[in-house]
Amino acid sequence: MKVLIIEDEPAMANSIAEYLSGEDYICEFAPDYKSALQKIIGHNYDCILLDIMLPDGNGIKLLEEIKAQGNEDGVIIISAKDSIEDKITGLHIGADDYLTKPFHLSELSARMYSVIRRKSFNSSNRIIQREIEIDLPSKCVTVNGNQVLLTKKEFGLLLFFIGNPNKVISKSALAEYLSGDYADMFDNHDFVYAHVKNLKKKLSEGGYGSYLKTVYGTGYKWEK
Amino acid sequence: MTKLLNRSLRSFSIYALFVLAASIPAYYYLVDNIWLKELDEHNDIIAMRTAHELNAMRLDDKELKRSIALWNEIQPGTSLEPLKGASWPKDSVFTELRANPYLKRYEVDRFRGLQRPIKINGQSFLLTIETNMEETEETVIAIAGVTLIFFVILVAGFLIINKRLSKNLWKPFRVALQNLKEFNLNHQKPITFSASEVVEFTELNQALEKLIQHTITVYKGQREFTENASHELQTPLAVIKGKLDILLQDEPVSDRQYQIIEEINWALSKISRTNRNLLMLAKIENHQFEEHTEINLSELSERITLEISEHYSIDGRPEMDILPNVIRFANRPLVEVMISNMLSNAIRHNIHLGAVGITLSQNALTVSNSGTVSLNREQLFKRFSSGSEAGSGLGLAIIKEICIRHNWKVDYHFIDGRHFFSINFD
């Protein structure tokens, strides 16, 4: 899958590419408005990561340009600005997601996974990983054909893990993901353990092969 | 506070009162002196005529004596007396006050007199002429009366002119004032003032336009700074965070190294939390949250409480006592931040197995948690004053700032081993 990273900070762009490299992603870079525009016009991408604060132009304009091309590229806005107006404008023009810096790469990877799936599979969107089958539109999870009832948080966690196969995910990344809007509020991450434990328990009751591993005491890893 | 025009009206009226009051004695002396001069002239003419007529009659001594007696009898106010002694006195002029003998009530009349020696048929006589003149009080009263009438006319005129002036002359001023009142820095819409023919108003309008333009520029600059500061800090933070995530993928990482990475992550989220809260404070202070709508506080508090307790269920859920349908006119994002800050504070600072409660009544929102000692009320709402190791130290400062924006009152009490933070809406 082809990914275009439009980001003026090379260290940032490289980190993203390096994190994604273990999976089926091919990353291209565009550090400024001009080169980004060239790439957008000339190529199709499965996902475009767009930093809307570029040194030589507004990323929102670039987004309009992407949409004007009529391609089905998924777009995730990466912004240092935590501004509601920008978020609304971006999503309104046609971005698929909006991520505020600083974020964990696992969070980005999970979101990219879901954007790409949404774009390419539309309504018949099913994820099948060995004995686990997830029907995304209905949020129905089955293990070996047996339905597993998950809470909203547990379902989110499962998708998060599937979006980060074979990666070590720190507890703090999971905490940030789980607390969403309230990420700023809490420093106690004990709730992560409780949610992961419940998810594991429910999946193993259905008989999954224990791909969700605990590493280094408090980190996790989803083995594909 | 008085209106500018009323203030000048008062000064004008007082000045007019003084001038007119001072004019009363002036007029009196003027009128009285004219009176005196005219009466003296009058007396002089009568004296000359009397002497002339009596001489022209060419009476003999006997007839003269009888005539003079008769004269004295029938001519009131004048008398002719033979002049005794050889000396020829000079004319004498005098003013005399006398009671009127013909009136039953006591009334004093003022007379102006002239005594002059005249010669009739070679004999010397002393002629006395007295003419009644207006009394001092009567003159003063008459003048004062007229002056008072003029004063009233003057003040009435002032009032009418004043009203007209404030209606017409001050119109551009009032228009400009209205414009200024409606000006909202958040909308950044410059005001255009209508042109005026008055120099002062034109200058005022120009100065105001310049000031507003400058304010908007500074405001924009400040906003840009806020955003740039955010950008400049968030990107390096994102880089660090990303690099740590990558570091974790390098196998094998020791447990010790993993712990270090997690500690860095923890510190990083604290920095970004502080950064975000500082920006939040700056934004509130820059009036970037001015849009007010009707908010159902009951639903909002309930939703936030449930969401927060969802991933913080270790010490049990907060006790909710929320009155339904409490509606307030406020800024939604700010109120959300306020409620979640209050709740997360209560949860974070709660003691082990303590209780957390949220109470909403028609005019107050109170969040409480168990505690051991009362906090310092003076220091509590200042920035970075909290004793919390993990918090940004800005949560309460933000709550206070939000309350200021909405004209609410935030207060803290410690009662029976429980911290109470309350927002009073009235």
Interface residues (C-beta under 8 A of the other chain):
Chain A: E9 A11 M12 S15 I16 E18 Y19 G22 M53 A80 K81 D82 S83 I84 T100 K101 P102 F103 H104 L105 S106 K153 K167 V168 I169 S170 K171 S172 A173 E176 L178 S179 D181 Y182 A183 D184 M185 F186 D187 N188 D190 F191 A194 H195 V215 Y216 G217 T218 G219
Chain B: E227 S230 H231 E232 Q234 T235 L237 A238 V239 I240 K241 G242 K243 L244 D245 I246 L248 Q249 V253 D255 Y258 Q259 I261 E262 N265 W266 L268 S269 K270 S272 R273 R276 N277 L279 E307 I308 E310 H311 Y312 S313 I314 P333 S340 N341 S344 I347 R348 A390 G391 S392
